[in-house]
Amino acid sequence: QKEVEQNSGPLSVPEGAIASLNCTYSDRGSQSFFWYRQYSGKSPELIMFIYSNGDKEDGRFTAQLNKASQYVSLLIRDSQPSDSATYLCAVIPSGGSYIPTFGRGTSLIVHP
Amino acid sequence: DGGITQSPKYLFRKEGQNVTLSCEQNLNHDAMYWYRQDPGQGLRLIYYSQIVNDFQKGDIAEGYSVSREKKESFPLTVTSAQKNPTAFYLCASGSRLGTDTQYFGPGTRLTVL
């Protein structure tokens, strides 16, 4: 069973701080990695995807991928109360099925 | 205005009833998916389809059925064989199976009375 692990949280950070969300995966051959944000009662929305080792930045969001250590992170700079949500990590494993495996998500709370 | 629509938003089912959840997309995506989400849980794959008239079981297909007669539509039927159907159901689509991102519909919340 190919697994994707996330700390369920909640992760609580003050407004303006950097929030760091982590995700580890078991399949070393995984190629594609996604971060989704899900507000309570709503459907997931894509924040970022990353395919290559290193950092990828988009506005206040930075995804970091380390394939050797099998983890992917999402950093949120200048966190705002509107960032309070559950963040889902999704990984497309090797093997040719191309079906993403989702983590259970990390709940983030940004307090004023 | 492109996107994925799901209906209804809320659905109530009596014991022993079959119900069908609608999912429509106008993004011209080939792949479509159905997920189930329970409180505090991640997304679990029910069924997926890569092309019209073809679909595959996911991790928790028992008690569910689907059809893919049109590219735009991928309805999910929750049958009476599904013993614990109360959950949030999410439909998603993608332009190429797995190699592109998934886009989600707004979801249907099903409650068994």
Interface residues (C-beta under 8 A of the other chain):
Chain A: V4 S8 S32 F34 K42 S43 P44 E45 L46 F49 L88 A90 I92 S97 Y98 I99 P100 F102 G103 R104 G105
Chain B: Y33 G40 Q41 G42 L43 L45 Y48 G58 L90 L97 G98 T99 T101 Q102 Y103 F104 G105 P106 G107
